[in-house]
């Protein structure tokens, strides 16, 4: 899969993968790309990470 074909959801999911592996720079880069492609991902990223940190 080439980078040009990735959509916001793919970047979001990969960002979560990197976050779980504590690869924070990669996670942030993918979350930023998801937001760039779809600004609505700001909410999803915040919500997902808030829920993960409260359980």
Buried (B, 14 or more C-beta within 10 A) or exposed (E): EEEEEBEBEBBBEBBBEBBEEEBEEBBBBBBBBBBEBBEEBEEBBEEBBEEEEEE
